[in-house]
Amino acid sequence: ELAALYCFAFLYLACAGGGPWSVDAVRGKA
């Protein structure tokens, strides 16, 4: 399912530290 794919991709980027998509950036600590 496409929604699951988006979720998986987002989790990968968050865990991999994808720059502006990192957890710190989402939390506003960038």
Distance bins in CASP14 RR format, pairs under 12 A and 6 or more apart:
PFRMAT RR
TARGET T0000
AUTHOR 0000-0000-0000
RMODE 2
METHOD distances of the structure
MODEL  1
1 7 0 0 0 0 1 0 0 0 0 0 0
1 8 0 0 0 0 0 1 0 0 0 0 0
2 8 0 0 0 0 0 1 0 0 0 0 0
2 9 0 0 0 0 0 1 0 0 0 0 0
3 9 0 0 0 0 0 1 0 0 0 0 0
3 10 0 0 0 0 0 1 0 0 0 0 0
4 10 0 0 0 0 0 1 0 0 0 0 0
4 11 0 0 0 0 0 1 0 0 0 0 0
5 11 0 0 0 0 0 1 0 0 0 0 0
5 12 0 0 0 0 0 1 0 0 0 0 0
6 12 0 0 0 0 0 1 0 0 0 0 0
6 13 0 0 0 0 0 1 0 0 0 0 0
7 13 0 0 0 0 0 1 0 0 0 0 0
7 14 0 0 0 0 0 1 0 0 0 0 0
8 14 0 0 0 0 0 1 0 0 0 0 0
8 15 0 0 0 0 0 1 0 0 0 0 0
9 15 0 0 0 0 0 1 0 0 0 0 0
9 16 0 0 0 0 0 1 0 0 0 0 0
9 18 0 0 0 0 0 1 0 0 0 0 0
9 21 0 0 0 0 1 0 0 0 0 0 0
10 16 0 0 0 0 0 1 0 0 0 0 0
10 17 0 0 0 0 0 1 0 0 0 0 0
10 18 0 0 0 0 0 1 0 0 0 0 0
10 21 1 0 0 1 0 0 0 0 0 0 0
10 22 0 0 0 0 0 1 0 0 0 0 0
10 23 0 0 0 0 0 1 0 0 0 0 0
10 26 0 0 0 0 1 0 0 0 0 0 0
11 17 0 0 0 0 0 1 0 0 0 0 0
11 18 0 0 0 0 0 1 0 0 0 0 0
11 21 0 0 0 0 0 1 0 0 0 0 0
11 23 0 0 0 0 0 1 0 0 0 0 0
12 18 0 0 0 0 1 0 0 0 0 0 0
12 21 0 0 0 0 1 0 0 0 0 0 0
12 22 0 0 0 0 0 1 0 0 0 0 0
13 19 0 0 0 0 1 0 0 0 0 0 0
13 20 0 0 0 0 1 0 0 0 0 0 0
13 21 1 0 1 0 0 0 0 0 0 0 0
13 22 1 0 0 1 0 0 0 0 0 0 0
13 23 0 0 0 0 1 0 0 0 0 0 0
13 25 0 0 0 0 0 1 0 0 0 0 0
13 26 0 0 0 0 0 1 0 0 0 0 0
14 20 0 0 0 0 0 1 0 0 0 0 0
14 21 1 0 0 1 0 0 0 0 0 0 0
14 22 1 0 0 1 0 0 0 0 0 0 0
14 23 1 0 1 0 0 0 0 0 0 0 0
14 24 0 0 0 0 1 0 0 0 0 0 0
14 25 0 0 0 0 1 0 0 0 0 0 0
14 26 1 0 0 1 0 0 0 0 0 0 0
14 27 0 0 0 0 0 1 0 0 0 0 0
15 21 0 0 0 0 0 1 0 0 0 0 0
15 22 0 0 0 0 1 0 0 0 0 0 0
15 23 0 0 0 0 1 0 0 0 0 0 0
16 22 0 0 0 0 1 0 0 0 0 0 0
16 23 0 0 0 0 0 1 0 0 0 0 0
17 23 1 0 0 1 0 0 0 0 0 0 0
17 24 0 0 0 0 1 0 0 0 0 0 0
17 25 0 0 0 0 1 0 0 0 0 0 0
17 26 0 0 0 0 0 1 0 0 0 0 0
17 30 0 0 0 0 0 1 0 0 0 0 0
18 24 0 0 0 0 0 1 0 0 0 0 0
18 25 0 0 0 0 1 0 0 0 0 0 0
18 26 0 0 0 0 0 1 0 0 0 0 0
18 30 0 0 0 0 0 1 0 0 0 0 0
19 25 1 0 0 1 0 0 0 0 0 0 0
19 26 0 0 0 0 0 1 0 0 0 0 0
19 30 0 0 0 0 1 0 0 0 0 0 0
20 26 0 0 0 0 1 0 0 0 0 0 0
20 28 0 0 0 0 0 1 0 0 0 0 0
20 30 1 0 0 1 0 0 0 0 0 0 0
21 27 0 0 0 0 0 1 0 0 0 0 0
21 30 0 0 0 0 0 1 0 0 0 0 0
22 28 0 0 0 0 0 1 0 0 0 0 0
22 29 0 0 0 0 1 0 0 0 0 0 0
22 30 1 0 0 1 0 0 0 0 0 0 0
23 29 0 0 0 0 1 0 0 0 0 0 0
23 30 0 0 0 0 0 1 0 0 0 0 0
24 30 1 0 1 0 0 0 0 0 0 0 0
END
